[in-house]
């Protein structure tokens, strides 16, 4: 891609030098990637001037209080320890809402951003696959349009980093780092979504989506075209992360705050409540550690910001994904999870970690009934008897719904090209490689999933490392119980078979043949 290949980076500033004195505007800063982005910017580019963070008032909690809640996240422990006071002095709230006209900001705040901002990171998105089309369009389409409208007015804009998704064009394979034709006109779609009643829109949704699987993918694909219309007019890059998961190293190994991706599988399997997964064990999943993705965001901003915008400039697209650099199959994820959980079990596991991946819908539904639903009903009954709140059926319902939502992605294979994303790291100056170089090739899968499991224990389940000896002792009892139950179950089946006249006649016949021949 000429945007990188034709550049000479010997005369450009280092990344911290470039971001020094810059004012940034970030949407989606309260999310998983947003927090890591803010932490990394403040930690490695500490001399930036300030970060304005778009936050809406939520459930009677003011945006200022939400900012305090964000900083209380374990994600910022490193920053608090090594660079105290940086967050408080450099991060400021802009009250607003990315899904509203004008981003829901006051005129004063908008004027502030127009006059001060140099770099915009647009990370906010509706990421639920089953959101109604109107809801997904409001944040993913309307929000992107409002960001573009703001960017047009910003006086000293140097870079706008639009975060999309590698799965925006799932009707294609391979998926290249190029712009594909839109599935609909984004203006018409926005007009229909905002001007049609809920029932009618629900009926029209499947027709609108066409080949795409859900409203998330559909609206993210159209949002790229909202951005791409500004080719040669605004300094924009589009970056498409794949499935973003736990960190490898920064801000700490294993940092995670959601159950998406393999961590959810590890936790559910480790607790003994996930016994069957409908997928293809040989299907290659594309996972991107969050700290690698964030380094890519920051480097892409530096690359774009250090080049003067010209009318002939294309908008570079980066597939922020592992691609062929480090492949892992669904079967490997499950098997590695079993190995990791066996060495580092979770507290109070309900059963031994196990289960399998199946391509058979019939087998999956049978296993869900026998291994998910029936044990959940039994456990909830026991909880009800002892006066505690039943919970396992509700959890199993969530697992089942999540598997349904992910079924499209768990049963299809895509090949992602990431040549531009790899070239991006090759552009780094020697001084920047320690803090911003990223690689997927040499990640040890077992060690990484071990880190993921520890992170899941600590940050999602609030389990302490000191509890591991107790968890291991409990897990050994679960193994013994698992073996005992299997022996009783299969022993009972054998006993029942032996009681049938057919098996008894068969045994007598075999014995008769044996004794006659001898």
C-alpha positions as CSV (number, residue, x, y, z in Angstrom):
1,X,0.0,0.0,0.0
2,X,1.5,3.3,-1.1
3,X,0.5,5.1,2.0
4,X,3.3,3.2,3.9
5,X,5.6,2.1,1.1
6,X,6.2,5.6,-0.2
7,X,7.0,7.1,3.2
8,X,10.5,7.9,4.6
9,X,10.2,7.7,8.4
10,X,13.8,8.8,9.2
11,X,12.7,12.4,9.4
12,X,9.5,12.0,11.5
13,X,9.3,12.3,15.3
14,X,9.1,9.2,17.5
15,X,5.6,8.3,18.7
16,X,5.9,9.9,22.1
17,X,7.4,13.0,20.4
18,X,4.5,13.1,18.0
19,X,1.8,12.8,20.7
20,X,3.6,15.4,22.9
21,X,1.4,18.4,23.4
22,X,-1.4,16.9,21.4
23,X,-5.1,17.0,22.5
24,X,-7.1,13.8,21.9
25,X,-10.8,13.1,21.8
26,X,-11.9,9.5,22.5
27,X,-15.3,7.9,22.2
28,X,-15.9,4.5,23.7
29,X,-13.4,5.2,26.5
30,X,-15.5,3.3,29.1
31,X,-15.3,0.0,27.2
32,X,-12.7,-2.7,27.3
33,X,-10.5,-1.4,24.4
34,X,-11.1,2.2,25.3
35,X,-9.7,1.8,28.8
36,X,-6.6,0.0,27.5
37,X,-6.1,2.8,24.9
38,X,-6.3,5.6,27.4
39,X,-3.9,3.7,29.8
40,X,-1.4,3.0,27.1
41,X,-1.5,6.6,25.8
42,X,-1.0,8.1,29.3
43,X,1.7,5.5,30.2
44,X,3.8,5.6,27.0
45,X,3.0,9.1,25.7
46,X,2.7,10.9,29.0
47,X,3.6,14.3,27.6
48,X,0.4,14.5,25.6
49,X,-1.6,17.6,26.6
50,X,-4.9,16.1,27.4
51,X,-7.6,13.5,26.6
52,X,-11.2,14.5,26.3
53,X,-13.5,11.5,26.9
54,X,-17.1,11.4,25.7
55,X,-19.2,10.0,28.4
56,X,-23.0,10.0,28.9
57,X,-24.9,10.2,32.1
58,X,-26.0,6.6,32.8
59,X,-28.7,5.4,35.3
60,X,-28.6,8.6,37.4
61,X,-24.8,8.5,37.5
62,X,-23.2,11.7,36.2
63,X,-20.5,11.5,33.6
64,X,-17.9,12.9,36.1
65,X,-18.7,10.1,38.5
66,X,-18.4,7.6,35.6
67,X,-14.9,9.0,34.9
68,X,-13.9,8.2,38.5
69,X,-15.4,4.7,38.1
70,X,-13.3,4.2,35.0
71,X,-10.1,5.2,36.8
72,X,-10.9,2.8,39.6
73,X,-10.6,-0.1,37.2
74,X,-7.7,-2.5,37.7
75,X,-6.7,-1.5,34.2
76,X,-5.1,1.6,35.6
77,X,-3.1,0.0,38.5
78,X,0.2,0.3,36.6
79,X,-0.5,3.9,35.8
80,X,-1.4,4.7,39.4
81,X,1.7,3.0,40.7
82,X,4.3,4.3,38.3
83,X,2.8,7.6,37.1
84,X,0.5,8.9,39.8
85,X,-1.6,11.9,39.1
86,X,-1.3,11.7,35.3
87,X,-4.9,10.5,34.7
88,X,-6.4,13.1,37.0
89,X,-4.4,15.9,35.3
90,X,-4.9,14.9,31.7
91,X,-8.2,13.2,31.3
92,X,-11.4,15.3,31.1
93,X,-15.1,14.5,30.6
94,X,-17.2,15.8,27.7
95,X,-20.8,15.0,28.6
96,X,-22.6,13.6,25.7
97,X,-23.8,10.6,23.8
98,X,-22.4,9.2,20.6
99,X,-25.8,8.1,19.4
100,X,-27.4,11.5,19.6
101,X,-27.5,14.4,17.1
102,X,-24.3,16.5,17.6
103,X,-23.0,13.8,19.9
104,X,-25.3,15.2,22.6
105,X,-22.8,17.8,23.5
106,X,-23.3,21.4,24.6
107,X,-22.3,24.2,22.3
108,X,-19.5,25.2,24.7
109,X,-18.0,21.7,24.7
110,X,-18.2,21.4,20.9
111,X,-16.4,24.7,20.5
112,X,-13.8,23.5,22.9
113,X,-13.1,20.3,20.8
114,X,-13.2,22.2,17.5
115,X,-10.5,24.6,18.7
116,X,-8.3,22.2,20.6
117,X,-8.4,18.6,19.3
118,X,-5.7,17.2,17.1
119,X,-6.4,13.5,17.1
120,X,-9.7,11.6,17.4
121,X,-10.1,7.9,18.3
122,X,-13.6,6.7,17.5
123,X,-13.9,3.5,19.4
124,X,-17.6,3.6,20.6
125,X,-19.9,1.0,19.0
126,X,-22.9,-1.2,19.7
127,X,-21.3,-4.6,19.8
128,X,-24.4,-6.8,20.6
129,X,-25.2,-9.1,17.7
130,X,-28.9,-9.2,18.5
131,X,-29.6,-5.5,19.0
132,X,-32.6,-4.2,17.0
133,X,-31.5,-2.5,13.8
134,X,-32.6,0.9,15.0
135,X,-30.4,0.6,18.1
136,X,-27.3,-0.6,16.2
137,X,-27.8,2.1,13.6
138,X,-28.1,4.8,16.2
139,X,-24.7,4.2,17.6
140,X,-22.8,2.6,14.8
141,X,-24.1,4.7,11.9
142,X,-25.5,7.9,13.5
143,X,-22.5,8.0,15.9
144,X,-20.0,7.7,13.1
145,X,-21.8,10.4,11.0
146,X,-21.7,12.8,14.0
147,X,-18.0,12.1,14.5
148,X,-17.3,12.9,10.9
149,X,-19.4,16.1,11.1
150,X,-17.3,17.1,14.2
151,X,-14.1,16.2,12.4
152,X,-14.9,18.5,9.5
153,X,-15.1,21.4,11.9
154,X,-12.0,20.7,13.9
155,X,-9.4,23.3,13.0
156,X,-6.2,21.3,13.5
157,X,-7.2,17.7,12.9
158,X,-4.2,15.5,12.2
159,X,-5.6,12.0,12.5
160,X,-9.0,10.3,12.9
161,X,-8.8,6.6,13.8
162,X,-12.0,4.8,13.1
163,X,-12.3,1.4,14.8
164,X,-14.4,-1.0,12.7
165,X,-14.3,-4.9,12.8
166,X,-12.6,-7.6,10.8
167,X,-16.0,-9.2,10.5
168,X,-17.7,-6.2,8.6
169,X,-17.6,-8.2,5.4
170,X,-18.4,-11.8,6.4
171,X,-20.0,-12.5,3.0
172,X,-16.5,-12.5,1.5
173,X,-13.5,-14.8,1.8
174,X,-10.7,-14.0,1.8
175,X,-11.2,-10.6,3.5
176,X,-8.7,-8.1,2.3
177,X,-7.5,-4.8,3.6
178,X,-9.6,-2.9,1.1
179,X,-13.0,-1.2,1.0
180,X,-15.8,-3.4,-0.3
181,X,-19.0,-2.1,-1.9
182,X,-21.7,-1.1,0.7
183,X,-24.6,-3.4,1.3
184,X,-27.0,-0.5,1.3
185,X,-26.9,3.3,1.2
186,X,-26.1,4.4,4.7
187,X,-28.1,7.6,4.4
188,X,-31.2,5.7,3.3
189,X,-30.6,3.1,6.1
190,X,-30.3,5.8,8.7
191,X,-33.4,7.6,7.5
192,X,-35.4,4.3,7.5
193,X,-34.2,3.3,11.0
194,X,-35.0,6.7,12.4
195,X,-38.3,7.2,10.6
196,X,-39.9,3.7,10.8
197,X,-41.9,2.3,13.6
198,X,-40.4,-0.6,15.6
199,X,-42.7,-3.4,14.3
200,X,-42.3,-2.5,10.7
201,X,-38.5,-2.2,11.0
202,X,-38.3,-5.6,12.7
203,X,-40.1,-7.1,9.7
204,X,-37.8,-5.4,7.3
205,X,-34.6,-6.2,9.1
206,X,-33.8,-9.6,7.6
207,X,-34.4,-8.2,4.1
208,X,-32.1,-5.3,4.9
209,X,-29.3,-7.4,6.2
210,X,-29.2,-9.6,3.2
211,X,-26.1,-11.8,3.3
212,X,-24.8,-10.4,6.6
213,X,-25.6,-12.2,9.8
214,X,-26.7,-9.5,12.2
215,X,-27.3,-5.8,12.8
216,X,-23.8,-5.3,14.3
217,X,-21.9,-6.5,11.2
218,X,-24.4,-4.7,8.9
219,X,-24.1,-1.3,10.6
220,X,-20.3,-1.5,11.1
221,X,-20.0,-2.2,7.3
222,X,-22.0,0.8,6.4
223,X,-20.2,3.0,9.0
224,X,-17.0,2.4,7.1
225,X,-18.6,4.1,4.1
226,X,-19.6,7.0,6.2
227,X,-15.9,7.4,6.8
228,X,-14.6,6.5,3.4
229,X,-16.6,9.3,1.7
230,X,-14.1,11.6,3.3
231,X,-11.1,10.2,1.3
232,X,-8.7,13.0,0.5
233,X,-10.7,15.4,2.7
234,X,-10.0,14.2,6.2
235,X,-6.9,12.4,7.6
236,X,-8.6,9.1,8.4
237,X,-7.5,5.5,8.9
238,X,-9.8,2.5,9.3
239,X,-8.6,-0.3,11.6
240,X,-10.5,-3.5,11.9
241,X,-9.8,-5.6,15.0
242,X,-10.8,-9.3,15.0
243,X,-11.9,-11.0,18.3
244,X,-10.2,-8.9,20.9
245,X,-9.2,-10.9,24.0
246,X,-7.0,-10.7,27.1
247,X,-3.8,-8.8,27.1
248,X,-0.4,-10.5,26.7
249,X,1.6,-7.9,28.7
250,X,0.0,-4.5,29.1
251,X,-1.3,-3.0,31.2
252,X,-0.8,-6.3,33.0
253,X,-0.7,-9.9,31.7
254,X,-4.2,-11.4,31.3
255,X,-6.2,-8.2,31.7
256,X,-9.8,-8.8,30.7
257,X,-13.2,-7.4,31.7
258,X,-15.7,-9.4,29.6
259,X,-16.4,-13.0,28.9
260,X,-16.0,-12.7,25.1
261,X,-13.9,-15.1,23.1
262,X,-11.9,-18.0,24.6
263,X,-11.9,-16.6,28.1
264,X,-15.7,-17.2,28.3
265,X,-15.1,-20.8,27.2
266,X,-12.3,-21.2,29.7
267,X,-14.3,-19.9,32.6
268,X,-17.5,-21.8,31.8
269,X,-15.6,-25.0,31.2
270,X,-13.5,-24.4,34.3
271,X,-16.6,-24.1,36.4
272,X,-17.9,-27.3,35.0
273,X,-21.0,-25.9,33.4
274,X,-20.0,-25.9,29.7
275,X,-20.0,-29.5,28.4
276,X,-20.8,-29.1,24.7
277,X,-20.1,-26.4,22.1
278,X,-21.6,-26.4,18.6
279,X,-18.8,-25.6,16.3
280,X,-16.2,-27.2,14.1
281,X,-13.1,-28.2,16.1
282,X,-10.9,-27.6,13.1
283,X,-12.2,-24.1,12.5
284,X,-9.4,-21.5,12.9
285,X,-10.5,-18.6,15.1
286,X,-8.8,-15.2,14.9
287,X,-8.0,-13.7,18.3
288,X,-6.2,-10.4,18.9
289,X,-4.8,-9.6,22.3
290,X,-6.1,-6.2,23.4
291,X,-2.6,-4.7,24.0
292,X,-1.5,-5.6,20.5
293,X,-4.6,-4.0,19.0
294,X,-4.1,-0.8,21.0
295,X,-0.5,-0.5,19.9
296,X,-1.8,-0.8,16.4
297,X,-4.3,2.0,17.0
298,X,-1.6,4.3,18.3
299,X,0.9,3.5,15.6
300,X,-1.8,4.0,12.9
301,X,-2.5,7.4,14.4
302,X,1.2,8.4,14.4
303,X,1.6,7.2,10.7
304,X,-1.4,9.3,9.6
305,X,-0.7,12.3,11.8
306,X,2.9,12.7,10.6
307,X,1.9,13.0,6.9
308,X,0.3,16.1,5.5
309,X,-3.1,15.4,4.0
310,X,-3.3,15.5,0.2
311,X,-6.4,15.3,-2.0
312,X,-5.0,12.2,-3.6
313,X,-4.5,10.3,-0.3
314,X,-6.5,7.1,0.1
315,X,-7.9,6.0,3.4
316,X,-5.7,3.1,4.7
317,X,-7.4,0.0,6.0
318,X,-5.7,-2.3,8.5
319,X,-7.1,-5.7,9.4
320,X,-5.9,-5.8,13.0
321,X,-5.9,-9.6,13.2
322,X,-3.6,-12.6,13.6
323,X,-4.1,-13.9,10.1
324,X,-1.5,-16.5,9.3
325,X,0.9,-15.3,12.0
326,X,-0.5,-17.5,14.8
327,X,-3.4,-19.8,14.1
328,X,-5.4,-21.6,16.7
329,X,-8.5,-23.8,16.2
330,X,-11.6,-24.0,18.3
331,X,-10.6,-27.6,19.2
332,X,-7.2,-26.3,20.4
333,X,-8.9,-23.6,22.5
334,X,-11.1,-26.2,24.2
335,X,-8.3,-28.7,24.8
336,X,-5.8,-26.1,26.0
337,X,-8.5,-24.8,28.3
338,X,-8.9,-28.3,29.8
339,X,-5.1,-28.5,30.4
340,X,-4.9,-25.0,31.9
341,X,-7.9,-25.4,34.2
342,X,-6.6,-28.8,35.4
343,X,-3.4,-27.0,36.6
344,X,-5.1,-23.8,37.8
345,X,-8.7,-24.7,38.7
346,X,-11.3,-22.2,39.5
347,X,-12.9,-21.9,42.9
348,X,-16.0,-24.0,43.7
349,X,-16.1,-25.7,40.4
350,X,-19.4,-27.6,40.0
351,X,-17.8,-30.4,38.1
352,X,-14.6,-31.5,36.4
353,X,-13.6,-29.4,33.4
354,X,-14.5,-31.3,30.2
355,X,-16.9,-31.3,27.3
356,X,-16.3,-31.4,23.6
357,X,-16.9,-29.6,20.3
358,X,-19.4,-31.1,18.0
359,X,-20.5,-30.4,14.4
360,X,-23.7,-32.4,14.9
361,X,-26.7,-30.3,15.9
362,X,-28.6,-33.4,17.1
363,X,-25.7,-34.4,19.4
364,X,-25.3,-30.8,20.6
365,X,-29.0,-30.5,21.6
366,X,-28.9,-33.9,23.3
367,X,-25.8,-32.9,25.3
368,X,-27.3,-29.5,26.2
369,X,-30.4,-31.3,27.6
370,X,-28.5,-34.1,29.4
371,X,-25.3,-32.3,30.5
372,X,-26.4,-28.6,30.8
373,X,-30.1,-28.4,31.6
374,X,-30.8,-31.5,33.8
375,X,-27.8,-30.9,36.1
376,X,-28.8,-27.2,36.3
377,X,-32.3,-28.2,37.3
378,X,-30.9,-30.5,40.0
379,X,-28.5,-28.0,41.4
380,X,-31.2,-25.3,41.5
381,X,-33.6,-27.7,43.2
382,X,-30.9,-28.3,45.9
383,X,-30.3,-24.6,46.3
384,X,-34.1,-24.0,46.6
385,X,-34.3,-26.7,49.3
386,X,-31.5,-25.2,51.4
387,X,-33.1,-21.7,51.0
388,X,-30.6,-20.2,48.5
389,X,-31.4,-18.4,45.3
390,X,-31.5,-20.8,42.3
391,X,-29.1,-19.6,39.5
392,X,-27.7,-22.3,37.3
393,X,-30.7,-22.6,34.9
394,X,-30.5,-18.9,34.3
395,X,-26.7,-19.2,33.6
396,X,-27.2,-22.1,31.3
397,X,-29.8,-20.1,29.4
398,X,-27.3,-17.3,28.9
399,X,-24.7,-19.8,27.7
400,X,-27.2,-21.3,25.2
401,X,-28.3,-17.9,23.9
402,X,-24.6,-16.8,23.6
403,X,-23.9,-20.0,21.6
404,X,-26.8,-19.2,19.3
405,X,-25.6,-15.6,18.8
406,X,-22.1,-16.9,18.0
407,X,-23.2,-19.8,15.8
408,X,-22.6,-18.0,12.6
409,X,-19.0,-17.2,13.6
410,X,-18.4,-20.7,15.2
411,X,-19.4,-22.6,12.1
412,X,-17.7,-20.7,9.2
413,X,-14.1,-20.1,8.2
414,X,-12.6,-16.8,6.9
415,X,-9.1,-16.0,5.8
416,X,-8.0,-12.5,6.8
417,X,-5.3,-10.6,5.0
418,X,-3.2,-8.5,7.4
419,X,-0.3,-7.4,5.2
420,X,-0.9,-3.7,5.9
421,X,-1.1,-4.3,9.7
422,X,2.2,-6.2,9.6
423,X,3.8,-3.4,7.5
424,X,2.6,-0.9,10.1
425,X,4.9,-2.3,12.7
426,X,7.8,-2.3,10.2
427,X,7.5,1.5,10.0
428,X,8.5,1.9,13.6
429,X,11.6,3.8,14.5
430,X,14.2,2.0,16.6
431,X,13.4,4.1,19.6
432,X,9.8,3.2,19.5
433,X,10.1,-0.6,19.2
434,X,10.4,-1.3,22.9
435,X,7.0,0.3,23.7
436,X,5.1,-0.1,20.4
437,X,6.3,-3.1,18.5
438,X,3.9,-6.0,18.4
439,X,4.1,-9.5,17.2
440,X,1.9,-12.6,17.1
441,X,4.3,-15.1,15.6
442,X,6.1,-16.1,18.8
443,X,3.2,-16.3,21.3
444,X,3.2,-19.6,23.1
445,X,-0.4,-20.7,23.0
446,X,-0.3,-22.7,26.2
447,X,1.4,-20.0,28.2
448,X,-0.9,-17.3,26.8
449,X,-4.1,-19.3,27.7
450,X,-2.6,-19.9,31.1
451,X,-2.3,-16.1,31.5
452,X,-5.9,-15.7,30.2
453,X,-7.1,-18.2,32.8
454,X,-5.3,-16.4,35.6
455,X,-6.7,-13.1,34.3
456,X,-10.2,-14.5,34.2
457,X,-9.9,-15.8,37.7
458,X,-8.6,-12.5,39.0
459,X,-10.5,-9.8,37.0
460,X,-13.8,-11.5,36.1
461,X,-14.4,-13.9,39.0
462,X,-12.5,-11.9,41.7
463,X,-10.6,-15.0,42.8
464,X,-7.3,-14.6,44.5
465,X,-4.1,-16.6,43.7
466,X,-3.9,-17.5,47.4
467,X,-7.0,-19.6,46.9
468,X,-5.4,-21.9,44.3
469,X,-4.4,-24.7,46.8
470,X,-8.0,-24.8,48.1
471,X,-9.3,-24.8,44.5
472,X,-6.9,-27.6,43.6
473,X,-8.1,-29.8,46.5
474,X,-11.7,-29.2,45.6
475,X,-11.0,-30.0,41.9
476,X,-9.4,-33.3,42.9
477,X,-12.6,-34.2,44.7
478,X,-14.6,-33.2,41.5
479,X,-12.3,-35.6,39.5
480,X,-13.0,-38.4,41.9
481,X,-16.8,-37.6,41.8
482,X,-16.7,-37.5,38.0
483,X,-15.1,-40.9,37.8
484,X,-17.4,-42.4,40.4
485,X,-20.6,-41.1,38.6
486,X,-19.3,-42.3,35.2
487,X,-18.6,-45.8,36.7
488,X,-22.1,-45.9,38.3
489,X,-23.8,-44.6,35.1
490,X,-22.0,-47.0,32.7
491,X,-22.2,-49.9,35.2
492,X,-26.0,-49.3,35.4
493,X,-26.3,-49.4,31.6
494,X,-24.3,-52.6,31.4
495,X,-26.3,-54.2,34.2
496,X,-29.6,-53.2,32.5
497,X,-28.4,-54.6,29.2
498,X,-27.4,-57.9,30.9
499,X,-30.9,-58.2,32.3
500,X,-32.5,-58.2,28.8
501,X,-33.4,-61.5,27.3
502,X,-31.6,-60.7,24.1
503,X,-28.2,-60.1,25.8
504,X,-28.7,-63.2,28.0
505,X,-29.5,-65.4,25.0
506,X,-26.5,-63.9,23.2
507,X,-24.2,-64.6,26.2
508,X,-25.5,-68.2,26.4
509,X,-25.0,-68.7,22.7
510,X,-21.4,-67.4,22.9
511,X,-20.7,-69.6,25.9
512,X,-22.2,-72.6,24.1
513,X,-20.1,-72.1,21.0
514,X,-17.0,-71.7,23.1
515,X,-17.5,-74.9,25.2
516,X,-18.6,-77.0,22.2
517,X,-15.5,-76.0,20.3
518,X,-13.3,-76.7,23.2
